[in-house]
Amino acid sequence: MRGAPSLPRVQLRKPLARAIRQGHPWIYRDALAPGPPLPDGALVLVADQARRPLARGYWDARSPIAVRVLGGAELADASAEVAARVDRALARRLEGLDRALSPSTEPGFVGPSPGGRSEEPFQRSWPTDAFRWIHGEADGLPGLHVDVYGPAVTVRYDGAGARAFYDGLPARLQQIGRARGLPVTAVVERRARGATGDGAAVVLGRLPDGELEVRENGLRFGADLRHGQKGGLFLDQRENRALVRGMANGRRVLNLFGYTGAFSIYAAAGGARETTTVDVAAPAIEAARRNFARNGLPQEAARFAAEDAFAFLARAAQAGERWDLVISDPPSFASSGRALTTGLAAYRRLHRLCVMVTAPGGTLCAASCSSHVDRAAFAATLRDGARDAGRRADVREMRGAGFDHPTVAQFPEGDYLKFAVAGL
């Protein structure tokens, strides 16, 4: 992590000083006056339009977000501050697990020792050993996301600037994790699709061949950290999966864009009469079958379809099939502001089809991971889709991500996940 006694200075040419003082962590390139070229990860001093020192952040030479702000101009030792924030982020997650998890959810649970963390290794001591450790801007570590999967940790940098600035992070994660009772045996860097070095690379330690097995609320899931998207388990939906478990008893459940079957596993564990898991990727469906098996859940009541969800829904609606509980968790339909109009239309179309296969008196749980779609607009796509299907949707609850994916008021872009519960 880079620092220098005398920092290069970049100057605002737009009146954004107030937003930055209030904590917004991004400065776009077009908001800055032209300056000399700087290397990725360089620590810079940001000056306001009157040339007064305003903030410190790190530079990204190619991203539209040129500076990710770390703090005020008085920030003295960026490296020490980053280490402290990494440690505080883990402490908050462990405190959250203390509050959220019940020892009774898994046989053989070993709770914290009287002096603090359990003396047993963390991943053997809790019914959940997969969670987000660092959630970027909300943890004061912009451009950085770190997830824990049992003994392994995955890292994602938002661009070359973040990768350069957080240089040396894997060893630091291992050191801080061990100090707090979280053994880290491997660190895996996740790389953006389409970039040089696609996929994932083990940058510290070793991973076993094949899938790791992790636990979430006492249920077991395979995690393929080398090849699986998000390791095979979307951690931000953990609390929403628990909600589905509580709603599933005796119901016929449809899980769309089901990936490796996590919502279906929770529903089956909650007493669902039948589950149907739909995902276009055949390898994901095979992983879902394995997850049913590793949890000892009967597969005679589990259906699987490696098929496009829209095509599946159209055919099921035509055939008059109905489910009591429908879960829809698609990939982002609006990955940019320019895609918002078409994204909202896609959500509306999807929700019309979902409503058509939801039994009268049933429940539709609809999710969006598009940060450009706000909660009001997403709820409107549910109501409009239901109206297009000749029915009415009562949006009873709008939930977000779990406690380990916090949001902060000064960074509304971080409030990306919507999980609507609608009665039909």
The 8 nearest C-alpha neighbors of each residue, nearest first, counted from 0:
[[1, 164, 165, 166, 78, 2, 167, 163],
 [0, 2, 164, 42, 41, 40, 3, 78],
 [1, 3, 42, 77, 0, 4, 78, 41],
 [2, 4, 5, 6, 1, 42, 7, 41],
 [5, 3, 6, 2, 75, 76, 7, 42],
 [6, 4, 3, 7, 2, 44, 8, 43],
 [5, 7, 43, 3, 44, 8, 4, 42],
 [6, 8, 43, 44, 5, 9, 42, 41],
 [7, 9, 44, 43, 45, 6, 10, 46],
 [8, 10, 45, 46, 44, 34, 7, 43],
 [11, 9, 46, 32, 31, 45, 47, 12],
 [10, 12, 31, 47, 48, 13, 30, 32],
 [11, 13, 31, 32, 30, 48, 10, 14],
 [12, 14, 30, 11, 15, 31, 48, 16],
 [15, 13, 16, 12, 48, 11, 17, 47],
 [14, 16, 18, 17, 13, 19, 11, 47],
 [17, 15, 19, 18, 14, 47, 20, 53],
 [16, 18, 20, 19, 15, 21, 14, 22],
 [19, 17, 21, 15, 20, 16, 23, 22],
 [18, 20, 23, 22, 16, 21, 17, 15],
 [21, 19, 17, 22, 18, 16, 23, 71],
 [22, 20, 18, 19, 17, 23, 409, 16],
 [21, 23, 19, 20, 409, 24, 18, 410],
 [22, 24, 19, 409, 410, 18, 25, 21],
 [23, 25, 68, 67, 22, 136, 19, 26],
 [26, 24, 67, 23, 68, 66, 64, 27],
 [27, 25, 66, 64, 65, 67, 28, 30],
 [28, 26, 64, 65, 30, 29, 63, 25],
 [27, 29, 65, 30, 31, 63, 64, 26],
 [28, 30, 31, 27, 32, 63, 12, 26],
 [31, 29, 13, 28, 27, 12, 11, 26],
 [32, 30, 11, 12, 29, 28, 10, 33],
 [31, 33, 12, 10, 11, 34, 30, 9],
 [34, 32, 31, 35, 9, 10, 29, 28],
 [33, 35, 32, 36, 9, 10, 31, 8],
 [34, 36, 37, 33, 9, 7, 8, 38],
 [37, 35, 34, 38, 60, 33, 39, 58],
 [36, 38, 35, 60, 39, 41, 58, 59],
 [39, 37, 41, 40, 60, 36, 58, 59],
 [40, 38, 160, 59, 60, 58, 41, 163],
 [39, 41, 164, 160, 163, 58, 57, 161],
 [42, 40, 58, 57, 39, 38, 43, 1],
 [41, 43, 57, 2, 56, 1, 40, 58],
 [44, 42, 7, 6, 56, 8, 55, 57],
 [43, 45, 55, 8, 54, 6, 7, 9],
 [46, 44, 9, 54, 53, 10, 55, 8],
 [47, 45, 52, 10, 50, 53, 51, 9],
 [46, 48, 50, 11, 49, 51, 10, 53],
 [49, 47, 11, 50, 12, 10, 46, 14],
 [48, 50, 47, 51, 46, 11, 10, 52],
 [51, 49, 46, 47, 48, 52, 10, 11],
 [50, 52, 46, 47, 49, 53, 48, 45],
 [53, 51, 46, 72, 45, 54, 50, 47],
 [52, 54, 46, 72, 45, 47, 71, 51],
 [55, 53, 72, 71, 45, 70, 44, 52],
 [56, 54, 44, 72, 70, 43, 45, 71],
 [55, 57, 68, 69, 67, 43, 42, 66],
 [56, 58, 42, 40, 41, 66, 67, 43],
 [57, 59, 66, 40, 41, 39, 65, 160],
 [60, 58, 160, 39, 65, 61, 62, 40],
 [59, 61, 39, 62, 58, 38, 65, 37],
 [62, 60, 59, 63, 65, 159, 64, 160],
 [61, 63, 64, 59, 65, 60, 158, 28],
 [62, 64, 28, 27, 65, 61, 29, 59],
 [65, 63, 27, 62, 26, 66, 28, 25],
 [64, 66, 28, 59, 27, 58, 63, 62],
 [67, 65, 58, 26, 57, 64, 56, 68],
 [68, 66, 25, 56, 24, 57, 141, 26],
 [67, 69, 56, 24, 70, 55, 66, 25],
 [70, 68, 56, 55, 67, 139, 140, 24],
 [71, 69, 55, 54, 68, 74, 72, 56],
 [70, 72, 54, 73, 74, 55, 53, 69],
 [71, 73, 54, 53, 55, 74, 52, 44],
 [72, 74, 71, 75, 54, 70, 55, 53],
 [75, 73, 72, 71, 70, 76, 77, 55],
 [76, 74, 73, 77, 72, 80, 79, 4],
 [77, 75, 79, 78, 80, 74, 2, 81],
 [76, 78, 80, 79, 81, 75, 2, 74],
 [77, 79, 81, 80, 76, 0, 82, 1],
 [80, 78, 82, 81, 76, 77, 83, 84],
 [79, 81, 77, 83, 82, 78, 84, 76],
 [80, 82, 84, 78, 83, 79, 77, 85],
 [83, 81, 85, 79, 80, 84, 86, 78],
 [82, 84, 80, 86, 81, 85, 87, 79],
 [83, 85, 87, 81, 86, 82, 88, 80],
 [86, 84, 82, 88, 83, 87, 81, 89],
 [85, 87, 83, 89, 84, 88, 175, 90],
 [88, 86, 90, 84, 89, 85, 83, 91],
 [87, 89, 85, 91, 86, 90, 84, 133],
 [88, 90, 92, 86, 91, 87, 132, 93],
 [89, 91, 87, 93, 88, 92, 94, 86],
 [92, 90, 94, 88, 89, 93, 95, 87],
 [93, 91, 95, 89, 94, 90, 403, 96],
 [92, 94, 96, 90, 95, 91, 97, 89],
 [93, 95, 97, 91, 92, 96, 90, 98],
 [96, 94, 92, 98, 93, 97, 99, 91],
 [95, 97, 99, 93, 98, 94, 100, 92],
 [96, 98, 94, 95, 99, 100, 93, 101],
 [99, 97, 95, 96, 100, 94, 101, 93],
 [98, 100, 96, 97, 95, 101, 94, 402],
 [101, 99, 96, 98, 97, 102, 126, 216],
 [100, 102, 103, 104, 99, 98, 97, 126],
 [103, 101, 104, 108, 100, 110, 105, 109],
 [102, 104, 101, 105, 106, 108, 100, 107],
 [105, 103, 102, 101, 217, 126, 216, 106],
 [104, 106, 217, 103, 108, 126, 107, 102],
 [107, 105, 108, 104, 103, 102, 217, 126],
 [106, 108, 105, 109, 124, 102, 103, 123],
 [109, 107, 106, 102, 105, 124, 125, 110],
 [108, 110, 124, 107, 125, 111, 117, 102],
 [111, 109, 117, 108, 112, 124, 102, 125],
 [112, 110, 117, 116, 115, 113, 109, 118],
 [111, 113, 117, 114, 115, 116, 110, 118],
 [114, 112, 115, 111, 116, 117, 110, 118],
 [113, 115, 112, 116, 111, 117, 118, 110],
 [114, 116, 112, 113, 111, 117, 118, 179],
 [117, 115, 111, 112, 118, 180, 114, 179],
 [118, 116, 111, 112, 119, 110, 115, 121],
 [117, 119, 116, 112, 120, 111, 180, 121],
 [118, 120, 117, 121, 124, 123, 109, 180],
 [121, 119, 122, 123, 118, 124, 180, 181],
 [122, 120, 124, 181, 123, 180, 119, 125],
 [121, 123, 149, 128, 124, 120, 125, 150],
 [124, 122, 121, 120, 125, 119, 109, 128],
 [125, 123, 109, 121, 122, 108, 119, 110],
 [124, 126, 127, 123, 108, 128, 122, 121],
 [125, 127, 217, 216, 105, 214, 215, 128],
 [128, 126, 215, 214, 216, 125, 129, 217],
 [127, 129, 149, 122, 214, 213, 125, 148],
 [130, 128, 148, 147, 149, 127, 213, 215],
 [131, 129, 147, 146, 234, 132, 128, 403],
 [132, 130, 146, 403, 133, 147, 145, 134],
 [131, 133, 145, 146, 89, 130, 88, 147],
 [134, 132, 145, 144, 135, 131, 88, 138],
 [135, 133, 144, 138, 137, 404, 136, 132],
 [134, 136, 141, 143, 140, 144, 142, 137],
 [135, 137, 141, 139, 140, 138, 134, 24],
 [136, 138, 135, 139, 406, 407, 134, 405],
 [139, 137, 136, 140, 135, 134, 88, 133],
 [138, 140, 136, 137, 141, 135, 69, 84],
 [141, 139, 135, 136, 138, 143, 142, 69],
 [142, 140, 136, 135, 143, 139, 67, 24],
 [141, 143, 157, 135, 156, 161, 140, 136],
 [142, 144, 135, 156, 141, 140, 155, 157],
 [145, 143, 134, 133, 155, 135, 154, 156],
 [146, 144, 154, 133, 132, 153, 131, 155],
 [147, 145, 131, 153, 132, 152, 130, 148],
 [146, 148, 152, 129, 130, 131, 151, 149],
 [149, 147, 129, 151, 152, 150, 213, 128],
 [148, 150, 128, 122, 151, 213, 129, 147],
 [149, 151, 183, 184, 182, 148, 122, 185],
 [152, 150, 185, 148, 183, 149, 184, 186],
 [151, 153, 147, 186, 146, 148, 187, 185],
 [152, 154, 187, 146, 145, 188, 186, 147],
 [153, 155, 145, 188, 144, 189, 187, 156],
 [156, 154, 189, 144, 188, 143, 145, 157],
 [155, 157, 143, 161, 162, 158, 142, 144],
 [158, 156, 142, 161, 143, 155, 159, 162],
 [159, 157, 160, 161, 156, 162, 62, 59],
 [158, 160, 162, 161, 163, 39, 59, 157],
 [159, 161, 59, 39, 40, 163, 158, 162],
 [160, 162, 164, 163, 159, 156, 158, 142],
 [161, 163, 159, 160, 165, 156, 164, 166],
 [164, 162, 40, 166, 160, 161, 165, 39],
 [165, 163, 40, 0, 161, 166, 162, 1],
 [166, 164, 0, 162, 168, 163, 161, 167],
 [165, 167, 0, 163, 164, 168, 162, 1],
 [166, 168, 169, 170, 165, 171, 0, 164],
 [167, 169, 171, 166, 165, 170, 172, 0],
 [170, 168, 172, 171, 167, 186, 173, 203],
 [171, 169, 173, 172, 168, 167, 174, 203],
 [170, 172, 168, 174, 169, 173, 175, 167],
 [173, 171, 169, 175, 170, 174, 176, 168],
 [172, 174, 170, 176, 183, 171, 175, 177],
 [173, 175, 171, 177, 172, 176, 170, 178],
 [176, 174, 178, 172, 177, 173, 171, 86],
 [177, 175, 181, 173, 179, 178, 174, 172],
 [176, 178, 182, 181, 180, 179, 174, 175],
 [177, 179, 175, 176, 180, 174, 181, 182],
 [178, 180, 176, 177, 181, 175, 116, 90],
 [181, 179, 177, 178, 121, 182, 176, 116],
 [180, 182, 176, 177, 121, 179, 183, 120],
 [183, 181, 177, 176, 150, 180, 184, 120],
 [184, 182, 150, 173, 151, 185, 181, 176],
 [183, 185, 150, 204, 151, 182, 205, 186],
 [186, 184, 204, 151, 205, 203, 183, 206],
 [185, 187, 152, 203, 153, 202, 151, 201],
 [188, 186, 201, 153, 200, 202, 154, 152],
 [187, 189, 154, 200, 199, 153, 155, 201],
 [190, 188, 199, 155, 154, 198, 187, 153],
 [191, 189, 198, 197, 199, 188, 192, 155],
 [190, 192, 194, 193, 197, 189, 198, 155],
 [193, 191, 197, 194, 190, 198, 195, 196],
 [192, 194, 191, 197, 195, 196, 190, 198],
 [195, 193, 192, 191, 197, 196, 190, 198],
 [194, 196, 197, 193, 190, 192, 191, 198],
 [195, 197, 194, 198, 190, 199, 200, 193],
 [198, 196, 192, 190, 194, 195, 191, 193],
 [197, 199, 190, 189, 226, 196, 192, 225],
 [198, 200, 189, 225, 188, 190, 187, 197],
 [199, 201, 188, 187, 202, 189, 225, 198],
 [200, 202, 187, 203, 186, 188, 199, 205],
 [201, 203, 187, 186, 200, 188, 204, 169],
 [204, 202, 186, 185, 201, 169, 205, 187],
 [205, 203, 185, 184, 186, 202, 206, 201],
 [206, 204, 185, 207, 203, 184, 201, 186],
 [205, 207, 185, 208, 204, 201, 151, 184],
 [208, 206, 209, 205, 211, 210, 185, 223],
 [207, 209, 206, 210, 211, 223, 205, 225],
 [208, 210, 207, 223, 211, 222, 206, 225],
 [211, 209, 223, 222, 221, 212, 208, 224],
 [210, 212, 222, 221, 213, 223, 209, 207],
 [211, 213, 221, 220, 222, 210, 219, 214],
 [214, 212, 220, 149, 219, 128, 148, 221],
 [215, 213, 219, 127, 218, 128, 217, 126],
 [214, 216, 127, 218, 217, 126, 219, 128],
 [215, 217, 126, 127, 218, 214, 104, 100],
 [216, 218, 126, 105, 215, 214, 104, 127],
 [219, 217, 215, 214, 216, 294, 220, 126],
 [220, 218, 214, 213, 294, 215, 212, 293],
 [221, 219, 213, 290, 212, 214, 222, 218],
 [220, 222, 212, 210, 211, 213, 223, 290],
 [221, 223, 230, 211, 231, 210, 224, 212],
 [224, 222, 210, 227, 230, 225, 226, 231],
 [225, 223, 230, 226, 227, 222, 187, 199],
 [226, 224, 199, 223, 227, 198, 200, 230],
 [225, 227, 224, 223, 198, 228, 199, 230],
 [226, 228, 230, 223, 231, 224, 229, 225],
 [227, 229, 230, 231, 226, 232, 224, 223],
 [230, 228, 231, 232, 233, 227, 224, 234],
 [229, 231, 224, 227, 222, 223, 228, 232],
 [230, 232, 222, 227, 229, 228, 223, 259],
 [233, 231, 230, 234, 229, 222, 261, 259],
 [234, 232, 235, 229, 236, 231, 237, 230],
 [233, 235, 236, 237, 232, 130, 131, 129],
 [234, 236, 400, 401, 233, 237, 404, 403],
 [235, 237, 239, 234, 238, 400, 240, 233],
 [238, 236, 240, 239, 234, 235, 401, 241],
 [239, 237, 241, 240, 236, 401, 242, 400],
 [240, 238, 242, 236, 241, 237, 243, 418],
 [239, 241, 243, 237, 242, 238, 262, 236],
 [240, 242, 238, 244, 239, 243, 237, 245],
 [241, 243, 239, 245, 240, 244, 238, 246],
 [244, 242, 246, 240, 245, 241, 247, 266],
 [243, 245, 269, 266, 265, 241, 242, 247],
 [244, 246, 242, 243, 247, 269, 241, 248],
 [247, 245, 243, 244, 248, 242, 269, 266],
 [246, 248, 271, 266, 250, 244, 269, 245],
 [249, 247, 270, 271, 269, 250, 246, 272],
 [250, 248, 272, 271, 270, 247, 251, 273],
 [251, 249, 271, 272, 247, 248, 323, 252],
 [250, 252, 273, 322, 323, 272, 274, 271],
 [253, 251, 274, 324, 322, 325, 250, 273],
 [252, 254, 325, 275, 274, 326, 276, 322],
 [253, 255, 276, 326, 257, 275, 325, 277],
 [256, 254, 327, 257, 277, 326, 308, 276],
 [257, 255, 278, 329, 258, 328, 277, 308],
 [256, 258, 255, 260, 254, 278, 277, 276],
 [257, 259, 283, 260, 278, 256, 284, 287],
 [260, 258, 287, 283, 286, 284, 261, 257],
 [259, 261, 287, 263, 257, 258, 262, 264],
 [260, 262, 264, 263, 259, 265, 232, 257],
 [263, 261, 265, 264, 240, 260, 266, 254],
 [262, 264, 266, 260, 261, 265, 267, 274],
 [265, 263, 261, 267, 266, 262, 260, 268],
 [264, 266, 244, 268, 262, 263, 267, 269],
 [265, 267, 244, 269, 263, 247, 268, 264],
 [268, 266, 271, 264, 269, 270, 265, 263],
 [269, 267, 265, 266, 270, 264, 244, 271],
 [268, 270, 244, 266, 267, 248, 247, 271],
 [269, 271, 248, 267, 268, 249, 247, 272],
 [272, 270, 248, 249, 267, 247, 250, 273],
 [271, 273, 249, 250, 251, 270, 300, 248],
 [272, 274, 300, 251, 271, 301, 252, 275],
 [275, 273, 252, 301, 253, 302, 263, 251],
 [274, 276, 302, 253, 303, 301, 254, 252],
 [275, 277, 303, 254, 257, 304, 302, 253],
 [278, 276, 304, 255, 257, 256, 305, 303],
 [279, 277, 256, 305, 257, 280, 306, 258],
 [278, 280, 306, 307, 305, 281, 277, 308],
 [281, 279, 283, 278, 282, 305, 284, 306],
 [280, 282, 284, 305, 283, 285, 279, 278],
 [283, 281, 285, 284, 280, 286, 259, 305],
 [284, 282, 259, 286, 258, 280, 281, 285],
 [283, 285, 287, 281, 286, 282, 259, 305],
 [286, 284, 282, 288, 287, 283, 281, 289],
 [285, 287, 283, 289, 259, 284, 288, 290],
 [288, 286, 259, 260, 284, 290, 285, 289],
 [287, 289, 285, 291, 286, 290, 292, 284],
 [290, 288, 286, 292, 287, 291, 293, 285],
 [289, 291, 287, 293, 292, 288, 220, 286],
 [292, 290, 288, 296, 294, 289, 293, 295],
 [291, 293, 289, 295, 290, 294, 296, 288],
 [294, 292, 290, 295, 291, 289, 219, 220],
 [295, 293, 292, 291, 296, 219, 290, 218],
 [294, 296, 292, 293, 291, 297, 290, 298],
 [295, 297, 291, 294, 292, 298, 267, 268],
 [298, 296, 299, 300, 295, 301, 291, 292],
 [297, 299, 301, 300, 296, 291, 302, 292],
 [298, 300, 301, 297, 302, 273, 296, 274],
 [301, 299, 273, 298, 297, 274, 302, 272],
 [302, 300, 298, 274, 299, 273, 275, 303],
 [301, 303, 275, 274, 276, 300, 304, 298],
 [302, 304, 276, 275, 277, 301, 284, 305],
 [303, 305, 277, 306, 276, 278, 302, 284],
 [306, 304, 279, 281, 278, 280, 277, 284],
 [305, 307, 279, 304, 278, 308, 277, 311],
 [306, 308, 279, 310, 309, 311, 278, 305],
 [307, 309, 311, 310, 312, 306, 255, 277],
 [308, 310, 312, 311, 307, 313, 349, 352],
 [311, 309, 313, 307, 308, 312, 314, 306],
 [312, 310, 308, 314, 309, 313, 315, 307],
 [313, 311, 315, 309, 314, 310, 316, 352],
 [314, 312, 310, 316, 315, 311, 309, 317],
 [313, 315, 317, 311, 312, 316, 318, 310],
 [316, 314, 312, 318, 320, 317, 313, 311],
 [317, 315, 319, 313, 318, 314, 356, 312],
 [316, 318, 314, 315, 319, 313, 320, 312],
 [319, 317, 315, 316, 320, 314, 313, 321],
 [318, 320, 316, 317, 315, 321, 356, 355],
 [321, 319, 315, 318, 316, 356, 322, 317],
 [320, 322, 356, 358, 357, 319, 323, 316],
 [323, 321, 357, 251, 358, 324, 252, 356],
 [322, 324, 361, 251, 358, 250, 357, 252],
 [323, 325, 252, 362, 322, 361, 363, 251],
 [324, 326, 253, 363, 252, 364, 254, 362],
 [327, 325, 364, 254, 365, 255, 363, 253],
 [326, 328, 365, 255, 366, 329, 364, 254],
 [329, 327, 366, 256, 365, 255, 326, 367],
 [330, 328, 256, 327, 331, 367, 366, 255],
 [331, 329, 332, 368, 328, 367, 256, 369],
 [330, 332, 369, 368, 333, 334, 329, 367],
 [331, 333, 342, 334, 330, 369, 345, 346],
 [334, 332, 342, 338, 339, 335, 331, 369],
 [333, 335, 331, 369, 332, 338, 336, 371],
 [336, 334, 338, 337, 333, 371, 339, 369],
 [335, 337, 339, 338, 371, 333, 334, 340],
 [336, 338, 335, 339, 340, 333, 334, 341],
 [339, 337, 333, 335, 336, 341, 340, 342],
 [338, 340, 342, 333, 336, 341, 337, 343],
 [341, 339, 343, 342, 338, 344, 337, 333],
 [340, 342, 344, 343, 339, 338, 345, 333],
 [343, 341, 332, 333, 339, 345, 344, 340],
 [342, 344, 346, 340, 345, 341, 339, 347],
 [343, 345, 341, 347, 342, 346, 348, 340],
 [346, 344, 342, 348, 343, 347, 349, 341],
 [347, 345, 349, 343, 348, 344, 350, 380],
 [346, 348, 380, 384, 344, 350, 345, 349],
 [347, 349, 345, 351, 346, 350, 344, 384],
 [350, 348, 346, 352, 347, 351, 345, 353],
 [349, 351, 353, 384, 347, 352, 348, 381],
 [352, 350, 384, 348, 354, 385, 388, 349],
 [351, 353, 355, 349, 350, 354, 312, 348],
 [354, 352, 350, 355, 356, 351, 349, 357],
 [355, 353, 357, 351, 356, 352, 385, 350],
 [354, 356, 352, 353, 357, 316, 388, 351],
 [355, 357, 321, 354, 353, 316, 320, 322],
 [358, 356, 354, 322, 321, 355, 361, 323],
 [357, 359, 361, 321, 323, 322, 360, 356],
 [360, 358, 361, 423, 357, 323, 362, 321],
 [361, 359, 423, 358, 422, 362, 323, 357],
 [360, 362, 323, 358, 359, 423, 324, 357],
 [363, 361, 422, 324, 421, 423, 323, 325],
 [362, 364, 325, 421, 324, 420, 326, 365],
 [365, 363, 420, 326, 419, 325, 327, 421],
 [364, 366, 327, 419, 418, 326, 363, 328],
 [367, 365, 418, 328, 417, 327, 419, 364],
 [366, 368, 417, 369, 416, 328, 331, 418],
 [367, 369, 416, 331, 415, 370, 417, 366],
 [370, 368, 331, 371, 372, 367, 333, 415],
 [371, 369, 415, 372, 412, 368, 414, 373],
 [370, 372, 369, 336, 373, 333, 335, 339],
 [373, 371, 370, 369, 376, 377, 374, 339],
 [374, 372, 376, 375, 377, 371, 370, 415],
 [373, 375, 377, 376, 378, 417, 372, 397],
 [374, 376, 378, 377, 373, 379, 372, 380],
 [377, 375, 379, 373, 374, 378, 372, 380],
 [376, 378, 374, 380, 379, 375, 373, 372],
 [379, 377, 381, 375, 380, 376, 374, 382],
 [378, 380, 376, 382, 377, 381, 383, 375],
 [381, 379, 347, 383, 377, 378, 382, 384],
 [382, 380, 384, 378, 379, 383, 350, 385],
 [381, 383, 379, 385, 392, 384, 380, 386],
 [384, 382, 386, 380, 385, 381, 379, 387],
 [383, 385, 351, 347, 350, 387, 381, 386],
 [384, 386, 388, 390, 382, 351, 387, 383],
 [385, 387, 389, 383, 390, 388, 384, 391],
 [386, 388, 384, 385, 389, 351, 383, 390],
 [387, 389, 385, 386, 351, 390, 355, 384],
 [390, 388, 386, 387, 385, 391, 355, 384],
 [391, 389, 385, 386, 388, 392, 423, 387],
 [390, 392, 385, 386, 423, 393, 382, 389],
 [393, 391, 423, 382, 385, 422, 421, 394],
 [392, 394, 422, 421, 395, 423, 391, 382],
 [395, 393, 421, 396, 420, 392, 422, 419],
 [396, 394, 421, 420, 393, 422, 397, 419],
 [395, 397, 420, 419, 394, 398, 421, 418],
 [398, 396, 419, 418, 420, 417, 399, 395],
 [397, 399, 418, 417, 419, 396, 400, 239],
 [400, 398, 417, 416, 418, 401, 397, 414],
 [399, 401, 235, 416, 404, 236, 402, 398],
 [400, 402, 235, 403, 404, 238, 237, 236],
 [403, 401, 404, 405, 400, 95, 92, 235],
 [402, 404, 401, 131, 405, 92, 130, 132],
 [405, 403, 402, 401, 134, 400, 235, 131],
 [406, 404, 402, 403, 137, 407, 134, 401],
 [405, 407, 137, 414, 413, 408, 404, 410],
 [406, 408, 410, 409, 137, 405, 411, 413],
 [407, 409, 410, 411, 406, 22, 414, 413],
 [408, 410, 23, 407, 22, 411, 21, 18],
 [409, 411, 412, 408, 407, 23, 413, 24],
 [412, 410, 413, 414, 408, 409, 407, 406],
 [413, 411, 410, 414, 370, 415, 371, 406],
 [412, 414, 411, 415, 406, 410, 370, 407],
 [415, 413, 412, 411, 406, 416, 370, 399],
 [414, 416, 370, 413, 368, 369, 412, 417],
 [417, 415, 368, 399, 367, 400, 414, 418],
 [416, 418, 399, 367, 366, 398, 419, 397],
 [419, 417, 366, 398, 397, 365, 399, 416],
 [420, 418, 397, 365, 364, 396, 398, 421],
 [421, 419, 364, 396, 395, 394, 363, 397],
 [422, 420, 394, 393, 363, 395, 362, 392],
 [421, 423, 362, 393, 392, 361, 363, 394],
 [422, 392, 360, 361, 359, 362, 391, 393]]
